[in-house]
Structures are given as structure tokens and as C-alpha cells.
Amino acid sequence: MGDYSKALEFYEKAHQIFEKALPSNHPDLASSYNNIGEVYRDMGDYSKALEFYEKSHKILEKALPSNHPDLAGSYNNIGGVYDAMGDYSKALEFYEKSFKIREKALPPNHPELATSYNDIGLAYNNMGDYSKALEFYEKSHKIYEKALPPNHPSLATSYNNIGGVYNDMGDYSKALEFYEKSLKIREKALPSNHPELAYSYNNIGQVYHNMGDYSKALEFYEKSHQIIEKALPSNHPDLAASYNNIGQVYNNMGDYSKALEFYEKALKIKENALPANHPSLATSYNNIGQVYNNMGDYSKALSFLEKALSILQKSLPPNHLNIKTVTNSIANVKKKM
């Protein structure tokens, strides 16, 4: 239901009982650590999430055989946190460990195998390898279609992820088609204030934005933002992403002061919530740099663009499109100076 503080309260009560009643290597204690880690991940506190996921994993490694599906789930969760922290190669490493176990232990149409395909696709997508991402997302989707009812939230996630790749590839009509399939399921399956519903509105807004329909984009971004503001803590990275997207629309509409206002709100959250070399932080620096460039303040623009480039060079492969884009932006600003 998206009420993370309540979830955490009950998980911690349960954990206190488990700690007193069970031996320190009991699988139920591992499950308890895992549940707490999951809430911290959903709240955007990734270092805390990693801490609890690793506590869980240590117990499972000792208590279970090396090919046990629960161990695969644990690798998968750790991979998810690295993914959220922007360490995509580390994420891929853990996702693949998870996949190797699931491939051996589960039937080929099992939903957990689909989860592994999906997560590997996510890592490739974040690394900019869209054809690889699509390949894994489609493998995942085929399993989900057979294994799950047509209104299952995991199927909505699958449609959403495929839509995301098409969006990144610039095929906006395909992206919109998959995002709308995802939204239909989520509207039926989830409460009206659930964060995943916000993500659907956000993604549809993003496609309209890419298509140049800024009023439509703003409409969907604001729907998304209203849910996220109520559902998530005020320092959550997803709230920063929402501010960022609204800022982007104002920038493209030529309202640079409004754009700067929203970009700076996004940056403040990211600086507090994310590691210093996270690619999302680079996105904020780049966006603020672009606004200053549009406003004719080239020295300010250069300062922010160079911060963005420095992060991207540390966190992404050297041939990644984002590095080339920011490098070109810096060259253009220098010409104007």
C-alpha cells in the first residue's frame, strides 16, 4: 500500500521477537533482515537497504545449499540496490549470480526466472545497451504472460520496462503503447495513491515530453508528482526525479526561471540521498548547466556541465551516449564564451 513507515514499524517488532526466539543462523531471521532491507530500498535509503540485505545473505549462505532459490532471491535483492545506487556493473554481477541458481533450480516458465531476465534487462538498459535490454525484457515478459493472471502487477512492470527501452530508443509510439498497457493494469490492481501508479503517469509524461507535447507531459508529470509527494519521504530520489521532469518541461517551454527552480529542488534531494558519483546526480548538474546556457550565463553553465561530465566518466562506459552528449554541450558553451 506504499505506507513504508508503518511497514518498517511492524517488521522491526517482528525482528525483535525473532532475534530472541531463534538461533542466529535461522532462515526466518534472514527473511526478517530481508524484509527490513526491502522497506529501506523502497524508501530510497540504499546504504541501509544494502546493510540489511547483506545480513540476510550471510545467514542464507550458511543455512542453505548453494543452489537454493532463496539464495538466488538474496543475490537479486543486493543487485537491485546496486542498480538503484548507479553501480550497474555490480548490479549485473549479482543479477547473473541469481540467474545461474534459478536456471538450474526452477522450471523454465517460473515467474522468478522471469524476474531474473527482467533485472538483467534493467542493468543493460541502464548501461545503454538497449538491444540487450529488450532481449531480456521480452524473455521475461513471455514467462509472465503464461504464468500470471492478466491483471498482475508484475505483468504491468514488464510492460513498463519494455516501454522504457522503446522510449530510450526513440520509438515513442511503441513506448506509449506499452506504458498504457502497464497503466491499465496498475489502475485496476493498485490503490489510487500507490507509487507504482505515479511511475506509470511519469513514464507516459516522459513520452509526451519526448514527442514535444509539453502540455500533455506536464499534465501527467503533475499527476505523478501529487502521488509521490504523499507516498514517499521528502528526501526520496524518486521525488527528485519528479521535480527534475517537471523542470525539464518548463525548460523546453522556455520558462527558464521555473525550470531552474524545479531542477534545484531535485538536486538538493539527490545530493543528500545519493552517492557522490551517481549518474542521476550528473543528470541534475547537466540540466542546470543547460538552463544557464539557455539564459546566456555561460560560466555557470560550464561549471555545472563539467561536474556532470566528471561523474559520468567515473560511472559509465567510455562510449556511452550521455558522455558524448555532455562533452558536446561543453564544447558548445566554450565556443559561446
N, C-alpha and C positions, 0 to 999 in steps of 0.2 A: 504493500500500500504506500510505500515511499516514506513512512514515518521512522526515520533512521535512529533518532534519539531513543524512542520507545523500544525499538528492536534491540539496541545496544543494552539498554537497561535490563531487559529480560534475559538476554544471552549472558550477561555478566552475573546475574543472580544464579542462573543455571550452572555457570562455570565454577562459582564458589562452592556449590554442592558437589560437583564432580571432583574438584581438587581434594576435598576432604574424604570422599567416599571411595575413590578409585585409585589403583596404583598409577604411578607417574607415567607409565608407558601404555596406558589403556587406550584403545582406538576411540572410545567415546570422548576422552579428553582431547584427542586430536580433532575430533569433529567440533568440539566446543571452541577450541582456538580458531578453527577454520571459519566458524560462523561469525565470530567477533571480527576476524580479518575481513570477511565479506562486507560487513557493515562499514568498517573504516574505508574500504575501497569505494563503496557507493557514496560515502561522504566526501571523497576526494582526498583523504588523508593516506597517501600511498605508502609513506615510510612506516606508519603504524600497521597498515594492512600487511605489508611485507613481513614485519616483525611477527605477527600472529600466524600468518601462513607458513612461515619457516618453522615456528614452534610446532605447528601441526604436522608439518612434513617430517621433522626429526623423529617424532613418535611413530608415524606410519612406516618410515624406513626400517625401524627396528621391529615393529609388530607384525608387518605383513610380508608375504612373499613378493619378490621384486617385479612380478608381472600382475599384481593385483590392480583391478580397475580404480580403487580408491587412491592408489599412489599416482595413477595417471591424472586423476582429478586434481590432486595436490600440485603436480608439476604444472598443470594447466592454469591453476589459480595464480601461481607465482609468475608464470609467463604473462598473465593478464595485467598484473601490477607493473611489471617492467614495460609492457606495452603502453600503459597509461602514463608512465614516467618518461616516455620517449626513447627508451633504450630498446629499439626494435630488434637488433641482432640478438640480444639477451632473451627477449621475448620469444623469438623464433626458436632459439635453442631449447627452451623449456616446453614450448608447444610441441616440438618434434619428439622430445622425450616422452611426453604424454601420448602422442600419436602411436609411437612404437609399441607401447604397452597395450593400448586399446585395439590396435590392429591384430595382435596375437590373441587377446583375451575375449574379444566381442564378435558377435556375428556381423557380417558386412553391412547390414541395414540398421544397426543400432544407433539411436539418437546421439549417444556420447561420441561415437565415431564422427558423426556429422558435426558435433561441436568442435572436435579437433580440426577437421577440414576447414571449418569456419574461422577458427582462431589463426591457423597458419595463413589463410587468405587475408585476414586482417593485418598480420605482420607484413606480408608482401605489399599490401595496399599502402600501408604507412611508409614503406621504403620506396614507394613509387613504381613498383613492378606490377602494373595493372593487369597484364595478361595472365601472370601467375596468380594474382589475387582472384581474378574471375574464374580461373580453372578450379581453384579450391572452393570458392564460394558455391559454384554450380554443383560440385560433388556433394557438398554439404546439403544443398537445397534438395537434391534428388532423394536423399535419405529422409529428410524431414517430411517431404510430400507423401512418402509411403508410410512413415511411422507415426505421424502425428495427426490429430484432428485438424480440419481446415482453419479453425479459429485459434489455434495455439500460439501464444506469444513468441515462441522460438521460431515459428514459421514467419511471423512478422519481422523478427530480427533478420532472418535470412533474406527476405525480400528487400529489406532496408539496406543490407550490406551490398547486395548486387546493384541496387540503385546507386549506392555511393561510388562504386567503381565506374559505372557508366557516366556519372556526374564528373568524376575526375578525368575521364577520357574525352569529355566534351560532348557526349551523346545525351543531350538534355531531355529529349522526348522519351527515350528509353529510361532514363533516370526517374523521370516523373511518373512513368507507368509503374515502376517497381515501388517507389516511395508511396504512391497512393494505395497500392495493394497492401503494403505494410500498415498504413494508417487505418484502413478499413478494419483490419483485424484488431488493432490496438483499441480503436474506438468501441468495439464490441466487448473486448476482453478485460479492459482495464478501467479503473476509476478515472473520472474526468480530470483529476489533478495529479495523475501519475507522471513521473519524469520521462518515461519512455514515449508517452503521448506528446510531450513537449519536444522530444528529439525528432519525432515524425514531422511536426509542424515546422521545426527548424530546418530540416532537410528539404522539405518542399519549398520553403522560403529561399533556400540556397539555390535551388534550380531556377526559380523565377528570377532571382538576382543575376545568375549567370546568363539567363536569356534576355536580360536588360529590362525586365518588367519590375521596376523598383517599387511601385506602389503595392503590387501583389506580394513582393518579397517582404516589405515592411509589415504588411498585414499578418503574414504567417510568422515572421520573427517575433512580433509583439505577442501573438497568441502563445508562442513557445515561452517567451520571457515571463509572462504572467504566471505560468505554472511553475517554472523553475525558481522564481523568486520566493514562492510559498513553500515549495517542496524541499529545497536544498539549503544547506548552511550558507551564510553570506560570503564565505571565502572559498566556495567550491569552484574548481576550474571550469565546470560546465556553465556556471553563471558568467564567468569571464568570457567564455566562447559566445554566449548570447549577447553580451554588451558589444563584443567585437563585431558580430554580424550586423547588428543594428548600425554601428558606426560605419561599417563598410557601405551600407546602402546610402547613408547621408553623404559619405564621401563621393560616391558615384553620382548623386543628385546635385553635387556642387555646394552642399551646405557644410563647409569645412570646419566651422566652429563647433557644430553639432557632432560631426564625425570625431573631432579631437576629444570632445567631452566623453563620448562612449568608449573610444579607444583607450583613454587614460584610466577609466573605471576598470576596463578589462586588464590593463597592465598591472594595476595595483594588486588585484587578486592574484594574478599569475606570479608576481614577484614574491608574494607571501606563501603561495601554495605549491609551487613547482621548483624542482632543482634548477640551478643557475644556467645549465646548458640545455634546457628542454626546448625542442623545436617550436613549441607553442609560444614560448617567450620571444623567440625570433620573429614569429608572425606578428606579434604586437609591436615590436621595435620597427619592423618593416612597415607596418600600416601607419604608425605615427610618422615615420620618415616620409612616406608617400604624401600624407596630408601637408606636412611642412613644405614639401616640394611643390604641391599644388598651390600653396599660399605664397610661394616665392621666397620662403625663408630657407635658403639652400645650405647654410652652415648647420642649422638644426637638423635638416633632412639628412645630411651626410653623417652626422653624429649617430643618429638612430639606425640608419641603414648599415653602417659599419658594425654596430653592436649586433644587428641581426645576422650579418654575414659571418662574424666570428663564431656565433653559436652554431649556425648551420654547418660550417666547415668541421666542427667537432662532432656533430651528432648524425650527419647524413653521409651517404656515399658521395665521393667527389664529383660524380657525373649527374647528381640529382638535379632535376629541373629547377627546384627552388633556389639552389646555389647560383645557377646561371641567371635566373631572373633578378636576384638581388645584386649580383655582380654588374649586370647591365644597368640597373637602376642607379648604382653608384657612379658608373661611367657617365650616365646622362646628366646627373646632378653636377658632377665635376666640370662638364662642358659648359653648363649654365653659369658656373662661378667664374 
